[in-house]
Each structure stands twice: as C-alpha cells, then as structure tokens.
C-alpha cells in the first residue's frame, strides 16, 4: 500500500463478519469491561461455531482497559490456563 487512502480502502476486507463461522480451531475471546473495542466480543463469540470460551475482565480486577493492560498478569494467568486446558485435550 502506498498511501493512507489505500490503507483505509483495504480495511473493510479485514473483517470477521462473514468469516467467524469458518474458524475451526479452539478460540479464546477476552473482553475488558471498559474497552470500547471489546464491545463486540459477545457478537464474535456468538458467531463462532468452534470450541470457544469468553473470558471477561472487570474494573474490580483492574483489568477493564484495552487489552487488560493494567492487569497483564491476570490476563496471562487466565490465557495460559485456557491454553493448558485446550492443549491437554489434544
């Protein structure tokens, strides 16, 4: 891409709107309470047909911002626990 305009024109192609149902591998969705980008996590979770889990993070845990940034240790703990469960079933 040679310009910002070309980048913006290409962005709609990078959507899971019609593709989420094609995902087959186990999928973890995380949702931080006050992250506006995570507001659509429930919709993505509902669209998935594969093995899936939704883990929610809260302000009370200090994990309510984008990417659970202020509680990375908690995020890592829950994510790696999920991976342990998924990979132990393989």
C-alpha positions in Angstrom: 0.0 0.0 0.0 1.3 3.3 -1.0 -0.9 5.7 0.9 -3.2 6.2 3.8 -6.2 6.3 1.4 -5.2 2.9 0.0 -4.9 1.5 3.6 -8.4 2.9 4.5 -9.9 1.5 1.4 -8.5 -2.0 2.1 -9.6 -2.1 5.8 -13.2 -3.4 5.2 -11.6 -6.6 3.8 -10.2 -7.4 7.3 -13.5 -8.3 9.0 -14.7 -11.5 10.6 -18.4 -10.6 9.9 -18.9 -13.4 7.3 -15.9 -15.5 8.3 -16.2 -16.3 12.0 -18.3 -19.4 11.3 -15.4 -20.8 9.3 -13.0 -20.8 12.2 -12.5 -24.3 13.3 -9.7 -24.2 16.0 -10.5 -23.6 19.7 -10.8 -19.9 20.1 -10.5 -17.7 23.2 -12.2 -14.3 23.2 -11.4 -11.8 26.0 -13.5 -8.8 26.9 -12.4 -6.0 29.2 -15.3 -4.2 30.8 -14.5 -0.6 29.8 -12.8 -1.3 26.4 -14.9 0.1 23.6 -13.2 -2.2 21.1 -14.3 -5.2 23.2 -17.9 -4.2 23.0 -18.3 -6.6 20.0 -16.8 -9.6 21.8 -20.2 -11.1 22.5 -21.2 -10.9 18.8 -18.0 -12.6 17.7 -18.4 -15.3 20.4 -21.9 -16.0 19.3 -20.9 -16.2 15.6 -18.2 -18.8 16.3 -19.2 -22.5 15.8 -15.9 -23.9 17.0 -14.9 -24.8 20.6 -14.8 -21.4 22.3 -14.6 -19.6 25.5 -15.3 -16.0 26.5 -13.3 -14.6 29.5 -14.5 -11.3 30.9 -12.3 -8.9 32.8 -13.6 -6.3 35.2 -12.7 -2.9 36.7 -12.8 -4.5 40.1 -9.9 -6.7 39.0 -8.1 -3.7 37.5 -8.4 -5.3 34.1 -11.0 -3.2 32.5 -9.0 -1.3 29.9 -8.0 -2.2 26.3 -6.0 -5.5 26.3 -6.4 -5.7 30.0 -3.3 -3.5 30.1 -3.3 -2.8 33.8 -3.6 -6.4 34.8 -1.4 -8.3 32.4 -0.5 -10.9 35.0 -4.2 -11.8 35.4 -4.7 -11.8 31.6 -1.7 -14.1 31.2 -2.8 -16.4 34.0 -6.3 -16.9 32.5 -5.0 -17.2 29.0 -2.4 -19.8 29.8 -4.9 -21.7 32.0 -7.2 -21.8 28.9 -4.3 -23.0 26.7 -3.4 -25.7 29.2 -7.0 -27.0 29.1 -7.2 -26.8 25.3 -3.8 -28.4 24.7 -4.3 -31.2 27.3 -7.3 -32.4 25.3 -5.3 -32.8 22.1 
